[in-house]
């Protein structure tokens, strides 16, 4: 009996040892799996962090592209607005240009008529001269308010941007060379734009 008890105890001890070894192996495998899981989680976190950085960088590039596009469009719109605004101002300022150009020959006739009437000594003509001169001044003041200004050519240096030379004569002196000696037709500006050149005689 004692030998059997001893044998049973030995077997029980052996079984306990085997169980302990199995538990150790299971725990070891669990530790390994835990280490693997931790490493996988670490790798996954790194991948996710890298992807986030790439997304942020990509979004930054797209934002810069959108901003550049917006600045270009804004600049183009500003240029367009300024250009159309200038064209509108020019159109308003010079809307009456063609009408005024058609009236200029009438102004020329007034100038010639007043000049001739001023040479006549007849009293009746002088009285008529005052009335005609009054009408002329009213008409001319209306045109001046629309931006009409005469080009003062006589005695000035010849300028092809303002004058049209219809004749040349020898200069009476060295100082008058290249200057306008006479003006046959008066030139005019409309808001600083030349609408008719002065027809002049130039000394050479």
Residue pairs with C-beta under 8 A, 6 or more apart in sequence:
93 147
93 191
94 147
94 190
94 191
94 193
96 146
97 190
97 193
97 195
100 143
100 146
100 148
100 190
100 195
101 195
101 196
103 143
104 188
104 195
104 196
106 139
107 139
107 140
107 143
108 185
108 186
110 132
110 136
110 139
111 186
113 132
114 129
114 132
114 133
114 136
117 125
117 126
117 128
117 129
117 132
118 129
120 126
140 148
146 190
147 189
147 190
147 191
148 188
148 189
148 190
149 188
149 189
149 190
150 186
150 187
150 188
150 189
151 162
151 163
151 186
151 187
151 188
151 189
151 194
151 197
151 198
153 162
153 163
153 180
153 183
153 186
153 187
153 198
153 200
154 180
154 181
154 182
154 183
154 200
155 179
155 180
156 179
156 180
157 178
157 179
157 180
158 165
158 178
158 179
158 180
158 200
158 202
161 194
162 187
162 194
162 197
162 198
163 180
163 187
163 197
163 198
163 199
163 200
163 202
164 197
164 198
164 199
164 200
165 200
165 201
165 202
166 184
166 199
166 200
166 201
167 201
167 202
168 201
168 202
168 203
168 204
169 181
169 201
169 202
169 203
169 204
170 203
170 204
171 177
171 178
171 179
171 203
171 204
172 203
176 203
177 203
177 204
178 202
178 203
178 204
179 202
179 203
180 198
180 200
180 201
180 202
180 203
181 200
181 201
181 202
181 203
182 200
182 201
183 198
183 199
183 200
183 201
184 199
184 200
184 201
185 196
185 198
185 199
186 198
187 194
187 196
187 197
187 198
187 199
188 194
188 195
188 196
189 195
